[in-house]
Amino acid sequence: MEDDAPPRTGTGVPGTSVRFRCGHGAPVDEARITLQRQCPLCMLLAETRRTRDQLLHRVAPAGRAALAVETRIGADYEWICVRGHSRYSASVREVLTGPGCPKCRRNAQAPAARFEGGVPFMKPGLRLGTSQTEQRLRVMLAERIRLPHRVNAIKISRTFFGKPEVWPDIIIPGLMVAIEYDDPGRDGMSHRGLKETSDREKDAALNEVGWEVIRLRANGLHELGPYSIVCPALSSGVVDRIMELLMQIRGVEAVDRLRIRPEDGPDSREG
């Protein structure tokens, strides 16, 4: 992805005024070139599953008008910390993919935060878009091992998108293993490019606090990390492979302690 787009308006130099398909860039009457693609900022917003309106709520008021038409991901603005800390300067790219304001970064590296790293917990009010496939994966896995329903987040020793925690698709505290289902989506862009980079950072943050990550990479995505399962789609064979990896990572005895037995009732499937 380009770091900076050409100037948004005419500069008096022929060929320097560019307009993008998303409508950002030079005004229609000033554009010398119209590119049939989104501007770099809109591309990054799409990859990180955010909107420009969400970004505008984080920028300081003085920068909102400029950010509303901004095309460059390397442009610097003054931002408002979502946790109420002091305002800080950063590029659009850093805000969308970085760890937050300087104080958020320091807090995440404090001894108390490091001590809590790796602790799974229930974050009230957490709303995550869960696909039907992810729900089916959980149901299929819950037929094999007991899965807790009282945890949805894990503390980490750094910040990830400004927060000292991550929210994997499936959390298995008894094995300290997280499971993620990755699919490129209808547009074919999810979990690629910068989103793939953030997936790697998420896995690294979990590895730092003792967790391992199994990633199901579906519909053409290549493997990502040592415990990847590349598959065309979710199937019982894929769940078999997950079980094999769980035993490889934590041992047969540890996995056996969580197995669903024929004599177990339905209430034992979720802790």
N, C-alpha and C positions, 0 to 999 in steps of 0.2 A: 504494500500500500504506500502511496505517496505521503510524504511527511507534510509537505506544503503545496497547496494549489497555487496557480498563478493569481495575480491580483484580481479582486472581485470587480473592479470598475476600470474604465479606460484610463490609461496613464500617459497617453500621448505617444506611446511607442507602438507602432503597428504590430498586430498579432499577439498582444499581451493580454487582451481582455477576453476572459473565458466564462462561459455559462455552462452549467451542468444540467442533466436531465431532471434532477430533483428540484430545479428552479433556483438554486443558489448560485452565486457568482455574479458576473456582470449583468446589469439590467439588459433587457431584450434589445433596446435600441443602441446599446453601446457594445454588445458582445460581437467580437470578431470571429470567435470560434464557439460552437456549441457542441459539447461532448455528450454522446449518448450513453452516459453512465452517471451514477451518483457521485457527488463530491466526496473527497476523502473523509470529511467529518461524518457525513451521513453513512458512509460505508462502515466506519468504526462503530457508530451507534447501532447499526444493524447487527454487526458481529458480536457486540456485547449486550444485545437485547435491551437496549435503552432507547429513549426517545429524546428529541431535542427539548421538549417541554420539561422533562425531568432534569436535563442539564441546565436549563434556564433557571430552575428553582434553586440551583446550587451556586450560581455565579452571583457576585456582588451586583447590586442594582445598576451601578454605573456601566457595567459591561453587558447588560442584557440586550440592548439594541444591536450592538455589534455581533454578539454571539448568535443572535437570531438569524443572521445571514452569513455567519462564518463558514468557511470551507476548509480551513487548514487545521490539522490535528496538532501541529507544533506551535500554534498561537498561544501566547501566555495571557492569562486573565487573573483577576483577584477572585478568590472563591470563599464561600461561607462553609465552615466545617459543619457536617450534619450532627456532630456531637456537641456543638456549642462552643468549641474552642475558638481561638483568634483566627481572623481571616488570614489567608495565605495565598501566595502566588504560585501558579503551576500551569503547565500547558494542558490543553484539552486532552491529549493522550494520557498524561500522568493522572488526571482526574478520573478518566474512564477505566484505566487499567492499573493504577497505582494503589498504594496502601493508605491513602488519606493524608490529612494534614501532618505537619511535623510532630505535634503533640500526640496524635493518634499513633504514630510510628513509635515514639518513645514509650508510650504506655504499653504497647504490645511487647516491647522488649524488656519491660520492668521485671524484677525477680518474681513478683506475685503472679504476673501473667505467665511467666515461664513455668511456674509451679503448677498452674492450672492447665497447661498445655496437654492435650490428649484426653481431657475429661468430656465425655458425652453428656448432653443435657437436653431438656425440653425447653425450647424458646417459645413462650406463649405468643400467639398472634402471628407467627411466621407463616407467610403465604407464598408458596412456591408453585409454579405451574407444573403439574405432574401429568405426563401423557398417559394415554390408555395402555401403551406398551409398558411403561414403568410400573403402572399399577398391576398389570398382568405378571410382570417379572416378580414383584413382591409376593403375589398370591402363589405363584409356582414355587418360589423358594421357601415360602412358609409351609409348604407341604413336606419339605425335607428337614428343615431345622426351625427351632424356635426363634422368632424375630420380635424384638421389643417394639412396642408402639408408643412408649413414653419418652423417646429421644428423637430429636430431629436436627441436632447440631452438635458440633465438636469444637471445643476450645483449641486454638492454635497459639504458637509463640511468636507470631507476626501478625500483621493485618492483611486481610484479603478483601479488596474493594472497600477499604476503610473500616473493616470490622475484624475483631480478634477471634473469628470463628468461621467455620465453613458448614455448608448444609448438603451433604451427600444425598444421593437418591435413597440408598439403603445403608443403615448403620447396624453393624453387628458388634456390640460392645464386648461380648464374651470372647471374641476372637481379635478384637481391635482391627477389624477389616471393614472398609467402606466399599460399596459397589456403586458404580456409575453406569448409566445407560446413555450412550452417545449416538445420535442419529443426525445426519446432515440436514434433515427437515425438507420441507417442500421447496425452499429456495436453493437447497444444496450448499448453503454457506455455514450452517451451524457446526461448531466444533472444528472449524478450519481457520487458517490465518491467525489473527490475534486471539480468537477464542480458543484455539488450540494452545497458544502460549499461556493463556490464563488457566487452562486445564492442567498444564504442566506445573504451573506455580501452585495450584491447589493441591496437587499430589505431593509436591515437595514440602508444602506446609504440613501435610498430614504425616509424611515420612519423618519429619523433624521431631514429632511428638509420639513416635512409636507405632503409627498406624500404617497399614498397607492398603493399596487401592487396586481393586479389580475393575477394569474398564471393558464394557461390552461395546465394541466398535462396529456399528451396523451400517448396511447400505453403502458400502464403498469407502468407508473411513479406514485408514491404515492403522496399524497398531501404535499404541501410545503407552510406553512404560513396560516394565517386565511382566506384568500380569494382565495382558490384553487378550481379549477374545474377539477375533475378527470374524464376523458372521453376516450373512445376508439379512437375517431377521431373527427374532427371538423364537426359540424352540425348546423342547424338552432336552434335546442334545446339548444346547447351550447351558442349560441349568446343570446338566451332568458335569459339564466342563467347569462350571463355577465350583461345584462341590469338590472336584479334583484339585482345583487351585487352593481352595480353603485348607484342604488337608496338606497340600504342599507347603503352604505358608505357615500354618500353626500346628500341624501334626494331626494324625488320625484320632488320637485320644481326645484332644480338645474339641474337634468337630463332633465326635461321637457323643460327647456330653450334651450337645445341643440338638441331636437328631430327634425327629419325631418318631415315636415307636407306635406300632399298631395298637397297643393298649392305652396309649395316651388319648385323652379326650380332646375335643375341639378347642377347649379353653387353653390348652397348653401350647398352642401354636403361636401365640403372641404373648410376650411377657409384659 
